[in-house]
Amino acid sequence: MLGKDGREGRAAGEIKRGSPVHSLDRNGQRSPDSVAQACAGVHARLLARRTEIERAVLTRIYAVSDPTDVAEPEYVEGLRAAVSAALSYGLNAVTLGEKRSPPVPTALLAQARMAARSGVSLDTVLRRYFAGHTLLGDFVLQEAEDEGFVDGPVLQRMLRAQATLFDRLVLAVTDEYTRETESRLDSTAQRRAERVQRLLAGELLDTSELAYDFDASHLGAIAKGPGAVGAIRDLACSVDRRPLLIHRGEGIVWAWLGGRGRVDSAELERLISSSWPAQVALAIGEPGQGLPGWRLTHQQAKAAFPVALRRSPRSVSRYADVALLASMLQDDLLATSLRELYLAPLEGERDGGEVARETLRAYFAAGRNVSSAAAALGVSRRTVTNRFRAIESRLGCPLDAATTEIEAALRLQDLDVIPTTSGSRGG
């Protein structure tokens, strides 16, 4: 029999079917096992929407304060990773509860330290967390309502766990931010780093204490990984350059290799390919002259750095080779649009678009030569041509009209910037 809002009849029907998620004990109350199963059901629905939720959270925290206003690609990159870690932390609370949930993820503590070093205020950091927490709570309530848990012990348990873990997270992030700020006040290395940052910002300062010739030719570099400092020093020695090194924390090093005359690019690439440690990510800019060139080559290295970090195994990324990809990495709208326009339609294939993407990658790797692509794939030219027709049908446009965009979308996907599937909400 239906109640006034239809929920009574829905619940009765589910209980009659013996659904373990909605079953009650003889007193009409939910057993602990029933509550746990119900929470697990809501958790599963939320996981099906994870990509959608993560995008919504990123949009919300960008609205609080655009992180790209902080001229640190590593900070923006870390923010995306922190959002993903925070979302996993919050979603786990739905099914695990506050007592069984793991500690605050180290990625969030690392990002708090990065925020302190990058000059992002604690107020901005916490406002972003509050915005993300509120939005996640909206999704939890929505899924709980769809499952028929608008009140009672199931919703209480989920919301209590969310609140407890959020309080724990805010306290840990605040403490980490504060410790980082205090530890940097009396640091000689920090004063040196701040002086370099002021020079990068265009201030006119006495540079004598930095012991580096800013009138020389420069090559900017950023590295991260065990042994990064030693690897850069060895590289500088090999090309007869004097290094200026700034430690940025979390294993990140900013470097400039300075000297008279431009660096021989061919010799530099040979040295890097033969001796650079595989566990260290390296991004390098283009040679620059004088103080303006010193700033420019650093900006180029910073732009290329997220590409170097995302490549697996970590490798060297030179700005001239990844300039367009580096720019796309910083444009969430472009990355999302490329996926929706050129990758999502291919996912309608029975294999989720795997063969289509493999064929396109082979085509681009072969310099857009169909015969070479077919040979690389071990199929006939006719097979590749037929696959292209199917791809064009899915995309609704000729392949030649969008090859640049499709290749860009695939390159972003290779760096895990955009997922293989949209993560849209399931039924």
N, C-alpha and C positions, 0 to 999 in steps of 0.2 A: 504494500500500500504506500502510495507516494505521500510524503509530507508536503508542507507548503512550498519548500524550495527544491523538492525532488531529491535531496540528499538522503533522507531516511530510507526511501525505497531503494536507492542505489546501494547503500550500505547493507540493507537486509538481503538484497540479491547476492552481494558478494559473500556475505557470511554463509548464506545458504549453499553457495558453491564450494564452501570450505576453503576459501582463500586463506593461506597461512598469514598473509600480511594483515588481513582484517579480522582474524578470528579473535573471539573473546572467551574468557573463562566463564565458569558457571555463575559467577557474581556479576557478569556483564562488564568486567574489567579486562584490560589487556595484560597478558603475562609478559614478563621481561623478555622472553624469547620472541613473542609477537612484536613487541616494540622494536627489538633489534632487527627483525626481518623487515619491518616497515621502513625503518631508517635505511636499511640496505637497498630497498626498492627505490626510495627517493634518491639515494646516492647514485644508483645506476642510471636513473633518468638525467641527473645532472651531468654525469660523465658523458652521456650521449650528446650533450650540448656544450661540451667543454670549450671547443673552438669559438663558438658563438659567445660564450660568457667571457672568455679571455679578450676577445676583440672589444666587447662592451666595456670591460674594465679599463682597457688601455685608452679607449675613447674618453671615458670619464676622468681618468687621472691626467690625461693631456689637457682636458678642459680646466682642471684645477690650476695647472701651470705647465706650459709647453716645455718639456725637457730639452728640446732642441735649442732653446734659448741659452742653455749651458753649452758652451763651445767645447764639449768633451764627448766625442763619439763613444768612448769606452763607458761613460756614464749612461748615455742613452741605451747602449747595448746591454749594460748591466740592469737597467730598469726593466727592459723586456723580460730578461731572465728572472728578475725578482718577482714580477707579476705572475709569471708561470709558477714559480715556487710557492708564492703566497696563495695562489688559487688551489694548488694541490694540498697545501696545508689546511685551507678552509674546507675543501671538499671532504678530506679525510675525517674531519671532525664530525661530519654528518653521520657517518657510519661507525666510527671508532669511539666517539664521545670524548669529553675533555680529559678523562683519566687515562685513556689508552693512547691518546694522540702523541706523536713524536715531538721532540724539542723543536724550537723555532729553527727553520732551515738556515744553514750557514750562508746561503746566497743572499738572504735578507740582511744578515749582519754585515756581510761584505759590502752590500749596496749602501748601507747606512754609513759605513766608513768612507765609501766613495763620494757620497753626498757631502759629507763634512769637508773632504779635500777639494771638492769641486765648487764649494761656496754656495751649495743649495741649503737654504735655511731649514732648521728642524721643523718649523711650522709648516713649510711646504711638504716635507716628507710625511708628516703625520696627517695633514689634510688629504693627501693622496691615499693613505691607508684607510682613513675614515670613509672616503668616497668609495673605494673598492669594497670595503666591508659592507657598507649599506647596499650596494648593488648586488653583491652575492646573496645577501639576506633576502632581497626581492626575488631572486631566482629560486631560493630554497622555499620561500612561501608559495610561490607559484606552483612548483612541483608538488609540494605538500597538499595544496588545495586540489590539484588535479588527481591526486591519489585519495582524496577524501579525508585528509588529516588536518582539518582547519582548526582543531583544538585538541585538548587531551594530552596524554603523556608522550606521544610520538613527536608532535611539534615542540612541546616543552623541552624534550631532551635535545633536539637538534638546535633550537635557539639558544639553550643554555650552553651547549658545547661551543657554538659559534662565539658567544659573548666571552666565555672564559678564555678561549684560545686567542681571541682578538686582544683582550687585556694583556695576556702573556706576551703577545707579539709586540704591542706598543711599548711595553716596559723594556723588553730586550733591545728593540731598535733604538729607543731613547738612550739607554745606557751605553750602547755601542757608539752612537753618534757623539755623545758627550765625552766618552773616553778618548775617541779619536781627536776631537777638538782640543781637549786639554793636553794630550800628548804632543801635539804639534806646536804649541805655543812657545816652548823653549828649545825647539829643535833647530840646530844650525842648518841641517839639511833642508828643513822646511823653509827657513828664511831664504836659502839659496833658491829653492823651487819657486817661492813667491816672487823673487826678483826676476826669475826667468819668465814667469807668467805675466808680470807687469811689462816686460820688454815685448812679449808677444802681443800684448794689448795695445802697444804703440807708445808707451811712456818713454821718455828720454831719461835714461839713468846712467850712472857711472858703472861701467861693466868691468872695471879692472879687477875686482875681487873674484870674478868668475874665471879668470885665467884662460880666456878663450878669445881668439881673434875674430871679431864680428865683421871685419872688413874683408875676410877671406872668402873662398868658395865653400859652400856648405852642402851637405847631404843629410836631410832629416830622416830619422828612423824611429820606430817604436817597436819594442819587443816585449814579449811576455813568456815566461816559462822558466824552469830551473836552469840556472847557468846563463841567463840572458845577459847579465852584465859582462861576464867573462867573454862570452861570444862576441859581443859588440866591441870590446877592447881588442880582441884578437883580429877582428875584421878591420878596425881602424889602423892597427899596426901593419896589417898586410897591404893596405893601400896608402900607407905613409900619411895618415891623417891624425889630427889631434882630436880626441873625443870630448864632448861636453855631455855629461850624463846627469839626468835628474830622475830620482826614484819617485814613483808615483804610488807605491803601495800595491798590494795584491799581486806582486811579481811583475808589475808593469814598469818599464824603463823608457823614458824619452831620451833620445840621443841625437847629437849633431856631430858629423865628421867634418872637420874644417881643415883647410890647407890652401896653399897657393896652387892655382890651376885646377881645372875641373877634374872630377873623378872619371876615370875611363870606365864607361858603363859596361863594356864587354868584359873587361877584367874583373869588375865587381861581380857581375853575374856568374862568371866562372868560379870565383872564390866562394860565393854563396852556395852554388850548386854542389861544390865538392866538399865543403867543410862545415856548412851551417848545421847545428844540431837539430834533429828532426822534432824534438819535443818543444822547441821554442818557436812561437809564431813571430814573424817579422814583417813589418810594413815599411816601405821606404818611399820617400818622395822623389822629386826630380832635382838635379843640381841647381843651386841658386847662389847668386852673388850678393855680397854685402848684407846689411841688416834686413832689407826688404826680402832678399832671397832666403835668408835664414828663417824668416817668418813663413814664407810661402812653402818652402820644402817641408816644414813641420806640418802645416795645414794639410798638405797632400798626403803625408804619412798617416796623419790622423784619420783622414777620409778612407784610406786603404786598410787601416787596421782592423775594422770589423770583418772585412773579407778574409784577412789572414786568420783571424780567430775562428771563423766558421768553417774553414776548409779542414777536411779530415783526410789524412793526418795533417796537422798544422804545417803550413808552408809559408814561403815568402810571397808577398804580394807587392808588386811595384805599382805605383799610382798610374803610370802611363798605360799599364796593361789592364787595370780594373776601374778606370775612372768612371765609366758609365754605371757599372755594377755598384760601385761605392755610393754613387749619388742615389741610385734606386733603393739601396738599403736604408737610406735615411728618409724615404718617402713612403709612409705606411699606406697612404691613399693609392699611390701607384702600384705598390706590391699587391694590395688586396684587389685592385681593379684588374691587374694582369691575370691573376688567378681566376677571378670570376669570368673574365672574357675568354681566356684561351686554354685554361686547364680544366675548370669545372665541367664544361660541356663534354669533354672527352671521358669523364668519369661515368657517363651513362652507358659505356660499353660493358659487356659482361665481365671483362677482366679489370674493370675500374679504370681503363685507359692505359694500362701498363704497356701493351704492344704499341699503341699509338705514340706514347712518349718515348719509348725505346727507338722507334723508327725516326722520329723527329730529331732525337739527339744524334743518331748516326748520320743523318742528313746534314746537320749543322757541323758536326765534326769532320765531315768529308768536304767541307767548303761548298755545301749546297749542290753537290753532284749526286744525282740519283743512282747512277751506275756504281759509284764508289760506296755509297751508302748500302746498296743491295749486297755488294761483295762483303762489306764489313758485317752485315747481319746474316750472311749465309743464305740469302733468298734471291729470287729472281727480280729483275728490274720491274717486271710486270706486277709482282706482289707489292713492291714498294709503291708503285703508281696506284694500285687499287687501295692501298692503305691511305694514301694521300686523299683519294676521292672520299673515302669514308670520313676522314678528318675534316675535310672541307664541308661535308654535309653536316657534321656535328657543329662546326663553328659558324656555318651560315655565310661563309665568305671564301674567296679563293685563297689558297695558301700563300701565293706570291704577294697578296695585299697585306699580309700580317706577319711575314717571316721574322722581322726584327722584334716585334712584340712577343711572338711565341718563343723565340730563342731567349729573350730576356726573362720571360716567365719561368722557363725551364732552368735557367741559371740561378734564379732566386730560389727555386724549389730545391736545387742541388745543395744550396747553402742552408736549407731548413728554415728559410725566411717565411715561406708559405707552405702550408701542409698539402699532402696529396689529396685529401678529401676535405670538403667544406666544413664538416662537423656540424651541419645543420641539424636541427632538432628532429629526433625520431619520434614515432608514435608510441 
